[in-house]
Amino acid sequence: MAGERVKLQVQARESRGSAASRRLREDGIIPGVLYGSGDEAHPFCIEERELRKALTGDHGLHAILDVVLEGQQKAHHAVVKDYQLDPTRARLLHIDLHEVRLDQAIQSNVVVELVGEAAGQKEGGVLSQINREVLVEALPMEVPDHLELDISAMMIGDSLRITDLRVPEGVTLLDEPETVLATVSPPTKEPEPEEVEAEEGEEIEGEAVEGEGEAAEGEGEAGAEGGESEAEASGEENSEG
């Protein structure tokens, strides 16, 4: 469960804009904004190492941050609303916090972790996680760090949906109950190369051509024999004359 509260001492940030934020980041300081009720917003800045330390604890992004603004003693209970990372160096660029009341429910995205090995995988099936997060509603201190989905009984062709998730008491799932979270599909097979076979018509045609050749050869021989007989007969007639 979220349960963890981390104190975060921040400094007020007077100058705003991309140029000012860039100068802060060059000094290892991360700009941010704490949003309160209504349109209230408190620009602040904090050392990157302190912010990372707060967000990499056991409860990570779901920790409750007790934000203390410079010059104040009262802590503002807040959760991470949004953050920006440098895509090339995985470095924090900006963070937005949202003030909450510990006695009022909030909505939050929670990661779904698959537990176990699907039985269908042992038969060659392919496991796919279709959705990796679900939207829940709970009191700030009750928001789970993650939700586990047991996939060990899944066979080839099976699917698990949000209705298959087991959530702690006090946590409500807000997504469509039939939303698919994981599937095990049949193994993909490589198509076997087709054997090239001569068509029946081609074989008959080839045989026919071969037969025609033999017949033509026979006719040629017969013609030649016939020519010799005519010549002999012509010679006999001349001698008699």
C-alpha positions as CSV (number, residue, x, y, z in Angstrom):
1,M,0.0,0.0,0.0
2,A,1.0,3.6,-0.5
3,G,1.2,4.4,3.2
4,E,4.6,6.0,3.0
5,R,4.9,9.8,3.7
6,V,8.1,11.6,2.7
7,K,8.9,15.1,3.8
8,L,10.0,17.4,1.0
9,Q,11.5,20.8,1.8
10,V,11.3,23.1,-1.2
11,Q,12.3,26.6,-2.1
12,A,10.0,29.3,-3.6
13,R,10.7,30.0,-7.2
14,E,10.2,33.6,-8.3
15,S,11.4,33.7,-11.9
16,R,9.5,31.5,-14.4
17,G,10.0,30.6,-18.0
18,S,12.2,28.2,-20.0
19,A,15.4,30.3,-19.7
20,A,15.1,30.4,-15.9
21,S,14.3,26.7,-15.7
22,R,17.3,25.9,-17.9
23,R,19.6,27.8,-15.6
24,L,18.2,25.9,-12.5
25,R,18.7,22.6,-14.2
26,E,22.3,23.5,-15.0
27,D,22.9,23.9,-11.3
28,G,21.3,20.6,-10.4
29,I,18.0,22.1,-9.3
30,I,14.6,20.9,-10.6
31,P,11.7,23.4,-11.1
32,G,8.2,22.4,-10.2
33,V,4.7,23.5,-9.3
34,L,2.5,22.6,-6.4
35,Y,-1.2,22.9,-7.4
36,G,-3.7,23.4,-4.6
37,S,-7.4,23.8,-4.5
38,G,-8.9,26.0,-7.2
39,D,-6.4,28.0,-9.2
40,E,-3.9,28.1,-6.4
41,A,-0.3,27.3,-7.6
42,H,3.0,27.5,-5.8
43,P,6.1,27.5,-8.1
44,F,9.0,25.9,-6.3
45,C,12.4,24.3,-7.0
46,I,14.4,21.5,-5.2
47,E,17.7,19.8,-5.6
48,E,17.5,16.9,-8.0
49,R,19.2,14.5,-5.7
50,E,16.7,15.3,-2.9
51,L,13.7,14.8,-5.3
52,R,15.1,11.6,-6.7
53,K,15.6,10.3,-3.1
54,A,11.9,11.0,-2.3
55,L,10.6,9.4,-5.5
56,T,12.8,6.2,-5.5
57,G,11.7,4.9,-2.1
58,D,9.6,1.7,-1.5
59,H,6.4,3.4,-2.8
60,G,8.0,5.5,-5.6
61,L,5.6,7.8,-7.4
62,H,2.7,6.8,-5.1
63,A,4.3,8.1,-1.9
64,I,2.5,10.9,-0.1
65,L,4.8,13.9,-0.1
66,D,4.6,16.3,2.8
67,V,5.7,19.4,1.0
68,V,7.0,22.3,3.1
69,L,7.3,25.6,1.3
70,E,10.2,27.8,2.2
71,G,9.3,30.1,5.1
72,Q,6.4,28.0,6.2
73,Q,5.9,25.3,8.8
74,K,2.7,23.7,7.6
75,A,3.1,20.7,5.4
76,H,1.0,20.3,2.2
77,H,0.1,16.7,1.5
78,A,0.7,16.1,-2.1
79,V,1.0,13.4,-4.8
80,V,2.9,13.4,-8.1
81,K,0.6,14.8,-10.8
82,D,3.0,14.8,-13.7
83,Y,6.7,15.0,-14.5
84,Q,9.0,15.4,-17.5
85,L,12.2,13.5,-18.3
86,D,15.0,14.3,-20.7
87,P,14.7,11.5,-23.3
88,T,18.4,11.3,-23.9
89,R,19.7,11.3,-20.4
90,A,16.7,10.1,-18.3
91,R,17.1,13.2,-16.2
92,L,14.2,15.0,-14.5
93,L,13.3,18.3,-16.1
94,H,10.1,19.4,-14.3
95,I,7.6,18.0,-11.8
96,D,4.0,18.9,-10.9
97,L,2.5,18.1,-7.5
98,H,-1.1,18.0,-6.6
99,E,-2.2,18.9,-3.1
100,V,-4.6,16.3,-1.5
101,R,-6.6,15.7,1.6
102,L,-5.9,12.5,3.3
103,D,-9.5,11.9,4.1
104,Q,-10.7,12.3,0.5
105,A,-10.4,9.7,-2.3
106,I,-8.2,10.4,-5.3
107,Q,-7.8,8.7,-8.7
108,S,-4.5,7.3,-9.7
109,N,-3.0,5.0,-12.4
110,V,-1.5,1.8,-10.9
111,V,0.8,-0.6,-12.6
112,V,-0.3,-4.2,-13.2
113,E,2.4,-6.8,-12.6
114,L,2.0,-10.4,-14.0
115,V,2.8,-13.1,-11.5
116,G,3.8,-16.7,-12.3
117,E,4.3,-18.5,-15.7
118,A,1.3,-19.3,-17.8
119,A,0.7,-23.0,-18.4
120,G,0.1,-22.2,-22.1
121,Q,3.6,-20.8,-22.4
122,K,5.1,-24.2,-21.6
123,E,3.2,-25.5,-24.6
124,G,4.6,-22.9,-26.9
125,G,1.9,-20.2,-26.4
126,V,2.8,-16.5,-26.6
127,L,2.0,-14.4,-23.6
128,S,1.1,-10.7,-24.2
129,Q,0.3,-8.0,-21.7
130,I,-2.2,-5.8,-23.4
131,N,-2.6,-3.2,-20.7
132,R,0.0,-2.3,-18.1
133,E,-1.9,0.2,-15.9
134,V,-5.4,0.5,-14.5
135,L,-7.2,3.5,-13.0
136,V,-8.2,3.2,-9.4
137,E,-9.9,5.4,-6.8
138,A,-8.9,5.3,-3.1
139,L,-7.8,7.4,-0.2
140,P,-4.3,8.8,-0.8
141,M,-2.8,6.5,1.9
142,E,-4.6,3.5,0.4
143,V,-3.5,3.7,-3.2
144,P,-1.6,0.5,-3.9
145,D,1.9,0.6,-5.3
146,H,1.0,-2.0,-7.9
147,L,-1.6,-4.8,-8.5
148,E,-0.7,-8.4,-9.1
149,L,-2.3,-10.6,-11.8
150,D,-1.8,-14.3,-11.4
151,I,-1.3,-15.8,-14.9
152,S,-0.2,-19.3,-13.9
153,A,-3.5,-21.0,-14.9
154,M,-3.7,-19.4,-18.3
155,M,-3.9,-21.9,-21.3
156,I,-3.5,-21.2,-25.0
157,G,-6.4,-19.0,-26.1
158,D,-7.2,-17.7,-22.6
159,S,-7.5,-14.0,-21.6
160,L,-7.6,-12.2,-18.3
161,R,-9.5,-9.1,-17.8
162,I,-9.9,-6.3,-15.2
163,T,-12.6,-8.4,-13.5
164,D,-9.8,-11.0,-12.7
165,L,-7.9,-8.5,-10.6
166,R,-8.0,-8.8,-6.9
167,V,-7.8,-5.4,-5.2
168,P,-7.4,-4.5,-1.5
169,E,-10.4,-3.3,0.5
170,G,-11.1,0.4,-0.1
171,V,-9.7,0.4,-3.6
172,T,-12.2,0.8,-6.5
173,L,-11.3,-0.1,-10.2
174,L,-12.6,2.5,-12.6
175,D,-11.8,1.1,-16.0
176,E,-14.2,-1.0,-18.1
177,P,-14.4,-4.4,-16.3
178,E,-14.1,-6.4,-19.6
179,T,-10.8,-4.6,-20.5
180,V,-8.3,-7.3,-21.5
181,L,-5.1,-7.3,-19.5
182,A,-3.2,-10.4,-20.8
183,T,-3.6,-13.1,-23.4
184,V,-1.9,-16.3,-24.4
185,S,-2.1,-16.8,-28.1
186,P,-1.2,-19.9,-30.2
187,P,2.5,-20.3,-31.3
188,T,3.3,-18.8,-34.6
189,K,4.4,-21.3,-37.3
190,E,6.7,-20.6,-40.2
191,P,5.0,-21.3,-43.5
192,E,6.4,-24.5,-45.1
193,P,7.8,-24.0,-48.6
194,E,5.5,-25.4,-51.3
195,E,6.8,-28.2,-53.5
196,V,6.8,-27.3,-57.2
197,E,5.0,-30.1,-59.1
198,A,4.4,-30.2,-62.8
199,E,0.8,-29.9,-63.8
200,E,-0.9,-32.9,-65.4
201,G,-1.6,-30.9,-68.5
202,E,2.1,-30.1,-69.0
203,E,3.0,-33.8,-68.7
204,I,0.4,-34.9,-71.3
205,E,1.5,-32.1,-73.6
206,G,5.1,-33.2,-73.4
207,E,4.2,-36.8,-74.1
208,A,2.1,-35.7,-77.0
209,V,5.0,-33.8,-78.5
210,E,7.3,-36.7,-78.0
211,G,4.8,-39.0,-79.8
212,E,4.5,-36.5,-82.7
213,G,8.2,-36.5,-83.1
214,E,8.3,-40.3,-83.4
215,A,5.5,-40.3,-85.9
216,A,7.2,-37.6,-88.0
217,E,10.4,-39.7,-87.9
218,G,8.5,-42.8,-89.1
219,E,6.9,-40.8,-91.9
220,G,10.3,-39.6,-93.0
221,E,11.7,-43.1,-93.2
222,A,8.7,-44.3,-95.1
223,G,9.0,-41.4,-97.6
224,A,12.6,-42.2,-98.2
225,E,11.9,-45.9,-98.9
226,G,9.1,-44.9,-101.3
227,G,11.5,-42.6,-103.2
228,E,14.0,-45.5,-103.7
229,S,11.3,-47.8,-105.1
230,E,10.1,-45.3,-107.7
231,A,13.7,-44.7,-108.9
232,E,14.2,-48.4,-109.3
233,A,11.0,-48.8,-111.2
234,S,11.9,-45.9,-113.5
235,G,15.3,-47.5,-114.2
236,E,13.8,-50.8,-115.2
237,E,11.4,-49.2,-117.7
238,N,14.3,-47.3,-119.4
239,S,16.4,-50.5,-119.8
240,E,13.5,-52.3,-121.4
241,G,13.0,-49.5,-123.9
